[in-house]
C-alpha cells in the first residue's frame, strides 16, 4: 500500500526528483515509476513544489515573459536535481544561456502524473476510451460501401476484429493485432483517422506504456 504524502519538504521533493533519473530514462519510464511508487496525493503535492521551483527560476533570471522553450528549460533544470537547480539559481545567466541554445529535454513536467493517469495502471482505467471504441465499431458496422473508398472499406472487417479484442480487454492480443495490421508506429499507417481520430493508436500507446509495461 502506497503511503500518501500530502505535503513535501525540500528533502522529500529532491529525493523524488533524483528517483526519476531525468533525462536518462525519458518521460514514459519516469512517469510510470512515479505512479508505481507514489499515490495521487503525493503527485499533487510534488506538482505544487515543482510550480514554486519554476517560479524561483523565473525570479532568479529576472524575466517577465514565458514561452514553451522557457518553460521546458525551467522544468529540465529542476529535473537535473538539487545541485544543478541551485547552481542555476546562483548564476542566472546559465539559465538564460541554456534556453537560448535549446539545451533542454522536453519535458520533465510530463513526468508528474495527474489523478486520471493512475487509472491507466488498471483495466478499469480504460473504460472511457473503450466506450469510444464501441462507438467506432458501430460506425464500421454501419459503413456504406457506396460512401467509403473501396480500399478503406475492405479494411473495416479487420478493424472491427481489433475493436472486439479491445472491448474484451484482451490487451496483448489487441496490441499485437494492431501492429500486425498497421505497422510498428502509432498513427502513420492508421487509416481511420477521419472516423475516430487517433483513438485506437493512442489506446495502444497507453496500454504499452502503462498497462503492459512494454
Secondary structure, 3 states (H helix, E strand, C coil): CCCCCCCCCHHHHHHHHHHCCCCCCHHHHHHHHHHHHCCHHHHHHHHHHHHHHHHHHHHHHCCCCCCHHHHHHHHHHHHCCHHHHHHHHHCCHHHHHHHHHCCCCCCHHHHCCCHHHHHHHCHHHHHHHHHHHHHHHHHHHCCCCCCCCHHHHCCHHHHHHHHHHHHCCCHHHHHHHHHHHHCCCCCCCCCCHHHHCCHHHHHHHHHHHHHCCC
